[in-house]
Amino acid sequence: MEVLGVTFRLSTKADLTALAPFDDVVLATGVRARVPKILGVEHPSVIRYDELLRGEKAAGPRVAIIGAGGIGFDVGEYLLHDPDESIPAWQERWGISKDTDVAGGLGTAVLAPPRRELYLLQRKTTSFGAGLGKTSGWVHRAALRAAKTEMIGGVEYQKIDDAGLHILLSDGSTRIIEVDSIILCAGQDSVRDLVANEPGDKVHVIGGADVAAELDAKRAIKQATELAARL
């Protein structure tokens, strides 16, 4: 970057005044975690997934995850993961045997008690993990099921309070999920505050700032490469 004369301005928030002198502006500002409109969503038990993963907030022993997309499954595994798990313990958990007499090297899985009590919830009535990767989705589903995660679909989120997460089930009944923490994994919104309406000719929006749904690194790289070639 030094050879190419690229100037970095770190710890700087861009505004329209600062960007005005430039011939072209590329917004690659990504996304922010979406906060769904649920009564009581500001309750202290509620944590955005990015706050959890950055270590800004910690989850308790009983956790409800709102949203069962890729992020919801990843967060579930993150909460269940034991950072001190040894390779032999991992092999036991998946039933992997080194015994050459065991067909396929697969024996009986030995499951330790899960580190947390998890609930994975979604509004959709479709099967859980339907949108996960074709070759790896089964691993994520198996990991959460092995930890006795309760997966509840077709729900309507009513409110959050000291009692927990209040939901309306698909059969019309209500239920309170009594948990210590509620993790929001309900998608993302594009960060494009600098472009109030449609971008003009000099402003180019790419990546998650362009489309927040189903974030796709391949699409973002393609957009950036093609834009750089045009500029």
Secondary structure in CASP SS format (residue, H / E / C, confidence):
PFRMAT SS
TARGET T0000
AUTHOR 0000-0000-0000
METHOD secondary structure of the structure
MODEL  1
M C 1.00
E C 1.00
V C 1.00
L C 1.00
G C 1.00
V C 1.00
T C 1.00
F C 1.00
R C 1.00
L C 1.00
S C 1.00
T C 1.00
K C 1.00
A C 1.00
D C 1.00
L H 1.00
T H 1.00
A H 1.00
L H 1.00
A C 1.00
P C 1.00
F C 1.00
D C 1.00
D C 1.00
V E 1.00
V E 1.00
L E 1.00
A C 1.00
T C 1.00
G C 1.00
V E 1.00
R E 1.00
A E 1.00
R C 1.00
V C 1.00
P C 1.00
K C 1.00
I C 1.00
L E 1.00
G C 1.00
V C 1.00
E C 1.00
H C 1.00
P C 1.00
S C 1.00
V E 1.00
I E 1.00
R E 1.00
Y H 1.00
D H 1.00
E H 1.00
L H 1.00
L H 1.00
R C 1.00
G C 1.00
E C 1.00
K C 1.00
A C 1.00
A C 1.00
G C 1.00
P C 1.00
R E 1.00
V E 1.00
A E 1.00
I E 1.00
I E 1.00
G C 1.00
A C 1.00
G C 1.00
G H 1.00
I H 1.00
G H 1.00
F H 1.00
D H 1.00
V H 1.00
G H 1.00
E H 1.00
Y H 1.00
L H 1.00
L H 1.00
H C 1.00
D C 1.00
P C 1.00
D C 1.00
E C 1.00
S C 1.00
I H 1.00
P H 1.00
A H 1.00
W H 1.00
Q H 1.00
E H 1.00
R H 1.00
W H 1.00
G C 1.00
I E 1.00
S C 1.00
K C 1.00
D C 1.00
T C 1.00
D C 1.00
V C 1.00
A H 1.00
G H 1.00
G H 1.00
L E 1.00
G C 1.00
T C 1.00
A C 1.00
V C 1.00
L C 1.00
A C 1.00
P C 1.00
P C 1.00
R C 1.00
R C 1.00
E E 1.00
L E 1.00
Y E 1.00
L E 1.00
L E 1.00
Q C 1.00
R C 1.00
K C 1.00
T C 1.00
T C 1.00
S C 1.00
F C 1.00
G C 1.00
A C 1.00
G C 1.00
L C 1.00
G C 1.00
K C 1.00
T C 1.00
S C 1.00
G H 1.00
W H 1.00
V H 1.00
H H 1.00
R H 1.00
A H 1.00
A H 1.00
L H 1.00
R H 1.00
A H 1.00
A C 1.00
K C 1.00
T C 1.00
E E 1.00
M E 1.00
I E 1.00
G C 1.00
G C 1.00
V C 1.00
E E 1.00
Y E 1.00
Q E 1.00
K E 1.00
I E 1.00
D E 1.00
D C 1.00
A C 1.00
G E 1.00
L E 1.00
H E 1.00
I E 1.00
L E 1.00
L C 1.00
S C 1.00
D C 1.00
G C 1.00
S C 1.00
T E 1.00
R E 1.00
I E 1.00
I E 1.00
E C 1.00
V C 1.00
D C 1.00
S E 1.00
I E 1.00
I E 1.00
L E 1.00
C C 1.00
A C 1.00
G C 1.00
Q E 1.00
D E 1.00
S E 1.00
V C 1.00
R C 1.00
D C 1.00
L C 1.00
V C 1.00
A C 1.00
N C 1.00
E C 1.00
P C 1.00
G C 1.00
D C 1.00
K C 1.00
V E 1.00
H E 1.00
V E 1.00
I C 1.00
G H 1.00
G H 1.00
A H 1.00
D C 1.00
V C 1.00
A C 1.00
A C 1.00
E C 1.00
L C 1.00
D C 1.00
A H 1.00
K H 1.00
R H 1.00
A H 1.00
I H 1.00
K H 1.00
Q H 1.00
A H 1.00
T H 1.00
E H 1.00
L H 1.00
A H 1.00
A H 1.00
R H 1.00
L C 1.00
END
